[in-house]
């Protein structure tokens, strides 16, 4: 009987449970492990977001510089004499305006205009023109011309109307009507939190081409090898040096105020094959 009681007392001591100290130690270890796991997750997530942000910046910069290079490469293609292929503005960020023949329609007047607001009676088919298109009209002999918007194309009578805009003068017979592209690029910094690369076409409201582009720089290599910010004579330009800087959409709170945005810059150069030929 005594032996049985001792066995029962021994079993009770062995099954006494977890002490308060042991529980506190377990809680502390659990907190340390949880904190380490959470910190690793936060760090990994932050690195992922940073890399994703950089990828978006690089995509915007690459799309911008590819389009700018494509447009510059066309500068001056089949344009009339006296019309500037490039208009350069050293405005920091810079502005560039590019003009070229876009392989669209060409025609000429079959008769002299009755007035500056009169329709354009053309000698050839005008079905390739379209309503709302901007064209360039000029007199090849006397020189000079201007852009005008076509309000209506009358294919049956080979007539182009421009009721929305009055020309500066009445053009004479044989004046040429060309489908020209005139495109302007600049950076809109009016919203400092979201600067954008803008594209402007004649008679149209500017539109965003690429978001979060903070700077665009153009420099021009001349025939003599010198590089300038603004060329005196566009016909002397042989190469355009382009630099585009993009930045993150949102600031990084862990960085200083003047470095809160991540940035990436890409550069390229474009030979102007249509100038100086």
C-alpha positions in Angstrom: 0.0 0.0 0.0 2.8 2.4 0.9 4.6 1.6 -2.3 1.4 2.3 -4.3 1.1 5.8 -2.6 4.7 6.7 -3.4 4.2 5.7 -7.0 1.1 8.0 -7.2 2.9 10.9 -5.6 5.8 10.5 -8.0 3.5 10.5 -11.0 1.8 13.7 -9.8 5.1 15.5 -9.5 6.1 14.5 -13.0 2.8 15.8 -14.5 2.9 19.2 -12.8 2.6 21.2 -16.2 4.5 24.3 -17.5 5.7 27.0 -15.2 5.2 30.7 -15.7 8.9 31.2 -16.4 8.8 28.6 -19.1 5.8 30.2 -20.7 7.5 33.6 -20.7 10.6 32.1 -22.4 8.4 30.4 -25.0 6.5 33.7 -25.7 9.8 35.6 -26.0 11.2 33.0 -28.4 8.0 33.1 -30.5 8.2 36.9 -30.6 11.8 36.9 -31.8 11.1 34.3 -34.5 7.9 36.2 -35.6 9.7 39.5 -35.6 12.5 38.1 -37.7 10.1 36.5 -40.2 8.1 39.7 -40.5 11.2 41.8 -40.9 12.4 39.5 -43.7 9.0 39.7 -45.4 8.9 43.5 -45.2 12.4 43.7 -46.6 11.7 41.3 -49.4 8.4 43.1 -50.3 10.2 46.5 -50.3 12.9 45.1 -52.5 10.2 43.8 -54.9 8.4 47.1 -55.0 11.7 49.0 -55.6 12.6 46.7 -58.5 9.1 46.9 -59.9 9.3 50.7 -59.7 12.7 50.8 -61.5 11.3 48.5 -64.2 8.5 50.9 -64.8 10.9 53.9 -65.0 13.1 52.1 -67.4 10.1 51.1 -69.6 8.9 54.8 -69.8 12.4 56.1 -70.5 13.0 53.4 -73.2 9.6 54.1 -74.9 10.3 57.8 -74.9 13.8 57.7 -76.3 12.8 55.2 -79.0 10.0 57.5 -80.2 12.1 60.6 -80.0 14.8 58.8 -82.0 12.3 57.6 -84.6 10.9 61.0 -85.1 14.3 62.7 -85.3 15.4 60.2 -87.9 12.6 61.4 -90.1 13.3 65.1 -89.7 13.5 67.0 -93.0 12.3 64.2 -95.2 10.9 65.6 -98.5 9.9 68.9 -97.0 9.7 72.2 -99.1 12.7 74.5 -99.2 12.6 77.2 -96.6 10.7 75.0 -94.1 12.8 74.1 -91.0 13.2 70.4 -90.3 13.9 71.0 -86.6 13.0 73.8 -84.2 15.2 73.6 -81.2 14.5 75.2 -77.8 17.0 75.1 -75.0 14.4 75.4 -72.2 15.8 72.8 -69.7 13.9 70.5 -70.1 14.3 71.1 -73.8 11.7 71.3 -76.5 12.0 70.0 -80.0 9.7 70.4 -83.0 10.2 68.0 -86.0 8.8 68.4 -89.5 8.8 65.8 -92.3 6.7 64.4 -95.2 4.8 61.4 -93.8 4.3 59.6 -97.1 0.7 60.8 -97.2 -1.1 62.7 -99.9 0.2 65.3 -102.4 -1.8 67.4 -104.7 -1.8 70.9 -106.3 -4.4 73.6 -107.0 -6.1 73.5 -110.3 -7.1 77.1 -110.1 -6.3 80.2 -108.0 -8.2 80.6 -104.8 -11.0 83.3 -105.0 -10.1 84.4 -101.4 -8.1 83.3 -98.4 -11.1 81.5 -97.0 -12.1 79.8 -100.3 -11.9 76.0 -100.8 -8.9 74.4 -102.4 -9.8 73.1 -105.8 -7.2 70.4 -106.6 -6.0 68.9 -109.9 -5.7 65.3 -108.7 -7.6 62.8 -106.6 -7.9 63.9 -102.9 -9.5 60.7 -101.5 -6.3 60.0 -99.5 -6.8 63.1 -97.4 -9.2 63.1 -94.4 -11.3 65.4 -92.4 -9.3 67.1 -89.5 -6.0 66.5 -91.2 -3.4 69.3 -91.1 -1.6 69.9 -94.4 1.0 72.3 -95.7 0.2 74.6 -98.7 2.9 76.6 -100.4 3.9 78.2 -103.7 7.1 76.5 -105.0 8.1 79.5 -107.2 7.6 82.4 -104.7 8.3 80.4 -101.6 6.6 80.6 -98.2 3.6 78.6 -97.0 1.6 77.6 -94.0 -0.2 74.8 -92.2 -4.0 74.5 -92.6 -6.6 72.1 -91.2 -8.9 70.3 -93.7 -12.5 70.5 -92.4 -14.0 68.5 -95.2 -12.8 66.3 -98.2 -15.0 66.4 -101.3 -13.8 63.5 -103.3 -16.3 63.9 -106.1 -15.1 67.4 -107.0 -11.5 67.0 -105.8 -12.0 69.8 -103.3 -10.5 70.4 -99.9 -12.4 72.7 -97.5 -10.9 74.5 -94.5 -13.8 76.3 -92.9 -12.2 76.2 -89.5 -9.2 78.2 -90.4 -8.5 81.1 -92.8 -5.3 81.2 -94.8 -3.0 84.2 -94.7 -3.6 84.7 -98.4 -5.3 83.3 -101.5 -2.9 80.8 -103.1 -2.4 80.7 -106.9 -2.8 77.9 -109.4 -0.3 75.1 -109.1 0.3 75.8 -105.3 1.2 72.5 -103.7 -0.7 70.8 -100.9 1.4 68.4 -98.9 0.7 66.0 -96.1 3.4 67.0 -93.6 3.9 65.8 -90.0 4.8 68.5 -87.5 5.3 67.1 -84.0 6.5 68.8 -80.9 7.9 67.1 -77.7 8.4 68.7 -74.4 8.2 68.0 -70.6 5.2 69.3 -68.7 6.3 70.2 -65.2 3.1 72.0 -64.2 2.4 69.1 -61.8 5.8 68.6 -60.0 4.6 65.3 -58.5 3.9 63.9 -62.0 6.0 65.4 -64.8 5.1 63.9 -68.3 6.6 63.9 -71.7 4.1 65.6 -73.9 3.3 65.3 -77.7 1.8 68.2 -79.5 0.3 68.1 -83.1 -0.9 71.1 -85.0 -4.4 72.2 -83.9 -4.6 69.5 -81.3 -4.4 69.6 -77.5 -1.2 68.3 -76.1 -1.3 64.7 -75.0 0.8 62.6 -72.6 3.2 60.4 -74.4 5.0 59.0 -71.4 4.3 59.5 -67.7 6.9 60.5 -65.0 9.5 61.8 -67.4 11.3 64.6 -65.5 13.9 65.7 -68.0 14.7 65.7 -71.8 17.8 67.1 -73.2 18.7 67.6 -76.9 22.1 68.6 -78.2 23.1 68.9 -81.9 26.3 67.8 -83.6 27.1 70.0 -86.5 28.9 69.3 -89.8 32.2 70.6 -88.4 32.0 68.2 -85.4 31.0 70.8 -82.8 28.1 70.2 -80.4 25.6 73.0 -79.5 22.4 73.3 -77.6 20.7 75.3 -80.3 21.9 75.2 -83.9 22.2 78.6 -85.8 21.5 76.8 -89.1 19.5 73.6 -88.9 20.9 72.5 -92.3 24.3 72.2 -90.6 23.0 69.6 -88.1 24.2 66.0 -88.7 23.3 64.3 -85.5 20.9 64.8 -82.5 22.1 63.7 -79.1 19.1 62.7 -76.9 19.0 62.2 -73.1 15.8 61.2 -71.3 15.4 61.0 -67.5 12.5 59.2 -65.9 11.6 59.0 -62.2 9.4 56.9 -59.9 5.7 57.7 -59.6 5.9 58.0 -55.9 8.6 59.3 -53.5 10.6 57.0 -51.2 9.9 58.1 -47.6 13.2 56.5 -46.5 15.3 58.9 -48.6 16.2 62.6 -48.1 13.7 65.2 -49.4 15.9 66.1 -52.4 16.4 62.5 -53.4 13.0 61.0 -52.7 12.4 60.0 -56.3 14.3 57.2 -58.0 15.6 58.2 -61.4 17.1 56.5 -64.5 18.6 58.2 -67.5 19.1 56.8 -71.0 20.9 58.4 -73.9 21.2 57.9 -77.6 22.3 59.6 -80.8 20.5 59.9 -84.1 22.1 60.6 -87.5 19.9 62.9 -89.6 19.9 61.2 -93.0 17.7 63.8 -94.6 19.7 67.0 -93.8 22.7 68.1 -95.6 22.1 65.9 -98.6 
